[in-house]
Amino acid sequence: MMNVDDDNTGSRLIDRSRWNNHAATSTLPPVFNTSEACHYLRISRPTFLKLIATGKIRAQKLGKGWKVLDTELKRFLLAGELTQQ
């Protein structure tokens, strides 16, 4: 459980385990961070960042790291762009 300030009621408790269960059953594709994506693609971090910079992998910068959808990594692998480097 986590306390969250609410403008209307002061504070309330949020059951994060219930949220996580809902997220696991939704149809949204998984999101990978930089290290997970590198592990999935079996490439180094500098190579991954270079692929983002050149537009070969579409990712979003959130906070200090990059986030990329599972579907984007699959698209990249199916396109065979990694072997062209």
PAZAPA-4460 file (N, C-alpha, C; in steps of 0.05 Angstrom, whole numbers, plus 32768, in hexadecimal, padded with zeros to 4 digits):
% residues 85
    n_x    n_y    n_z   ca_x   ca_y   ca_z    c_x    c_y    c_z   seq   type   mol
   8011   7FE8   8000   8000   8000   8000   8012   8019   8000     1      M     A
   8007   802E   7FF5   8017   8046   7FF2   8005   805E   7FF8     2      M     A
   800E   8072   8007   7FFF   808A   800C   8002   809D   7FF4     3      N     A
   7FEC   80A9   7FEC   7FEC   80BC   7FD6   7FDB   80D3   7FDF     4      V     A
   7FE6   80EC   7FDC   7FD6   8103   7FE3   7FC0   8108   7FCF     5      D     A
   7FA9   810D   7FD8   7F92   8113   7FC7   7F87   812E   7FCF     6      D     A
   7F83   8140   7FBB   7F7A   815B   7FC1   7F5F   815B   7FD0     7      D     A
   7F4E   8148   7FCA   7F33   8149   7FD5   7F31   813C   7FF1     8      N     A
   7F40   8127   7FF6   7F3C   8118   800F   7F54   8117   8021     9      T     A
   7F69   8126   801C   7F81   8125   802D   7F94   8110   8023    10      G     A
   7F92   80F8   802E   7FA3   80E3   8023   7F92   80C9   8022    11      S     A
   7F9A   80B7   8011   7F8C   809E   800E   7FA1   8088   8008    12      R     A
   7F99   8070   800C   7FAB   8059   8007   7FA5   804D   7FEC    13      L     A
   7FBA   8046   7FDD   7FB7   8039   7FC4   7FC3   801D   7FC6    14      I     A
   7FB4   8009   7FBF   7FBD   7FEE   7FC0   7FCC   7FE8   7FA6    15      D     A
   7FE7   7FEA   7FA6   7FF7   7FE6   7F8E   7FF6   7FCA   7F84    16      R     A
   7FF2   7FB6   7F95   7FF1   7F9A   7F8B   7FD9   7F96   7F7A    17      S     A
   7FC3   7FA4   7F80   7FAB   7FA2   7F6F   7FB0   7FAF   7F54    18      R     A
   7FBF   7FC5   7F54   7FC5   7FD3   7F3B   7FD8   7FC1   7F2A    19      W     A
   7FEC   7FB4   7F36   7FFE   7FA3   7F28   7FEF   7F8B   7F1C    20      N     A
   7FDC   7F80   7F2A   7FCD   7F6A   7F1F   7FBD   7F73   7F07    21      N     A
   7FB2   7F8A   7F08   7FA2   7F95   7EF2   7FB5   7F9A   7EDA    22      H     A
   7FCC   7FA4   7EDF   7FDF   7FA9   7EC9   7FE8   7F8F   7EBC    23      A     A
   7FEB   7F7A   7ECB   7FF3   7F61   7EC0   7FDE   7F55   7EAE    24      A     A
   7FC5   7F5B   7EB2   7FB0   7F4F   7EA2   7FA7   7F61   7E8B    25      T     A
   7FB2   7F79   7E8A   7FAA   7F8B   7E74   7FB7   7F82   7E5A    26      S     A
   7FAE   7F8E   7E44   7FB8   7F86   7E2A   7FCF   7F98   7E20    27      T     A
   7FD9   7FA9   7E31   7FEF   7FBA   7E2A   8009   7FAA   7E26    28      L     A
   8019   7FB0   7E12   8032   7FA1   7E0F   8046   7FA9   7E25    29      P     A
   8058   7F96   7E2C   806C   7F9B   7E40   807F   7FB2   7E38    30      P     A
   8089   7FC0   7E4B   809C   7FD6   7E47   80B7   7FCE   7E53    31      V     A
   80CC   7FD1   7E43   80E7   7FCA   7E4D   80F7   7FE3   7E53    32      F     A
   8108   7FE3   7E67   811B   7FF8   7E6C   8134   7FF2   7E5C    33      N     A
   8148   8003   7E5D   8160   8000   7E4D   816E   7FE5   7E52    34      T     A
   8172   7FDE   7E6B   8181   7FC5   7E70   8171   7FAC   7E67    35      S     A
   8156   7FAD   7E6B   8145   7F97   7E63   8145   7F94   7E44    36      E     A
   8144   7FAB   7E36   8144   7FAA   7E19   815E   7FA0   7E0F    37      A     A
   8175   7FA8   7E1B   818F   7F9F   7E12   8191   7F81   7E16    38      C     A
   8187   7F77   7E2D   8188   7F5B   7E32   8177   7F4C   7E1E    39      H     A
   815F   7F56   7E19   814D   7F49   7E06   8159   7F48   7DEA    40      Y     A
   8166   7F5D   7DE1   8172   7F5E   7DC6   818E   7F52   7DC6    41      L     A
   819A   7F4D   7DDE   81B5   7F43   7DE1   81CA   7F55   7DD4    42      R     A
   81C7   7F6F   7DDA   81D9   7F83   7DD1   81E3   7F94   7DE8    43      I     A
   81F8   7FA4   7DE4   8202   7FB5   7DF9   81F2   7FCE   7DFC    44      S     A
   81F5   7FDC   7E12   81E6   7FF5   7E17   81EE   800A   7E02    45      R     A
   8208   800E   7DFC   820E   8022   7DE7   8202   801C   7DCC    46      P     A
   8201   8003   7DC5   81F4   7FFB   7DAB   81D6   8002   7DAC    47      T     A
   81C9   7FFC   7DC2   81AD   8002   7DC5   81A8   8020   7DC3    48      F     A
   81B8   8030   7DD0   81B4   804D   7DCF   81BA   8058   7DB3    49      L     A
   81CD   804C   7DA5   81D2   8054   7D89   81BA   804D   7D77    50      K     A
   81AE   8037   7D7C   8197   802F   7D6C   817F   8042   7D71    51      L     A
   817C   804B   7D89   8167   805F   7D8F   816E   807A   7D82    52      I     A
   8187   8082   7D84   8190   809C   7D78   818C   809D   7D5A    53      A     A
   8190   8086   7D4D   818D   8085   7D30   8171   8080   7D27    54      T     A
   815F   807B   7D3A   8142   8077   7D34   813B   805B   7D2C    55      G     A
   814D   8048   7D2F   8148   802D   7D28   8136   801F   7D3D    56      K     A
   8138   8029   7D55   8126   8020   7D6B   8118   8038   7D76    57      I     A
   80FD   8037   7D77   80EE   804D   7D82   80EB   8049   7DA0    58      R     A
   80F3   805D   7DB0   80F2   805B   7DCD   80EC   8076   7DD8    59      A     A
   80E3   8077   7DF1   80DD   8090   7DFF   80F0   8094   7E16    60      Q     A
   80FA   80AC   7E1A   810B   80B2   7E31   80F9   80BA   7E47    61      K     A
   80F9   80AA   7E5D   80E9   80B0   7E74   80FB   80B0   7E8D    62      L     A
   80FD   80C8   7E99   8110   80CA   7EAF   812C   80C8   7EA5    63      G     A
   813C   80B7   7EB2   8158   80B4   7EAA   815C   809F   7E95    64      K     A
   8148   808F   7E8F   814C   8078   7E7D   8139   8078   7E66    65      G     A
   813C   8064   7E55   812C   8060   7E3E   8118   804A   7E43    66      W     A
   8100   804D   7E37   80EC   8038   7E38   80E4   8031   7E1B    67      K     A
   80E1   8017   7E16   80DB   800E   7DFB   80C6   7FF7   7DFE    68      V     A
   80B3   7FF7   7DEC   809E   7FE3   7DEC   80A9   7FC8   7DE1    69      L     A
   809F   7FB3   7DEC   80A5   7F98   7DE3   809F   7F95   7DC5    70      D     A
   808A   7FA0   7DBC   8082   7F9F   7DA0   8097   7FAD   7D8E    71      T     A
   80A3   7FC2   7D98   80B7   7FD1   7D88   80D0   7FC0   7D86    72      E     A
   80D8   7FB2   7D9B   80F0   7FA1   7D9A   80EB   7F89   7D87    73      L     A
   80D3   7F7E   7D87   80CC   7F69   7D74   80CD   7F73   7D58    74      K     A
   80C2   7F8B   7D53   80C2   7F97   7D38   80DF   7F9A   7D2F    75      R     A
   80F0   7FA4   7D40   810C   7FA8   7D39   811A   7F8E   7D32    76      F     A
   8115   7F79   7D42   8121   7F5F   7D3C   8117   7F53   7D22    77      L     A
   80FD   7F56   7D1D   80F1   7F4B   7D04   80FB   7F5A   7CEC    78      L     A
   8101   7F73   7CEF   810B   7F83   7CD8   8128   7F7C   7CD2    79      A     A
   8136   7F6F   7CE4   8151   7F66   7CDF   8165   7F7D   7CDF    80      G     A
   815E   7F93   7CEC   8170   7FAB   7CEB   8189   7FA8   7CFB    81      E     A
   818A   7F96   7D0E   81A1   7F92   7D1E   81B8   7F86   7D0E    82      L     A
   81B2   7F75   7CFB   81C7   7F68   7CEC   81D4   7F7B   7CD7    83      T     A
   81C7   7F91   7CD2   81D1   7FA4   7CBE   81E6   7FB7   7CC8    84      Q     A
   81EC   7FB5   7CE2   8200   7FC8   7CED   821C   7FBE   7CE9    85      Q     A
***
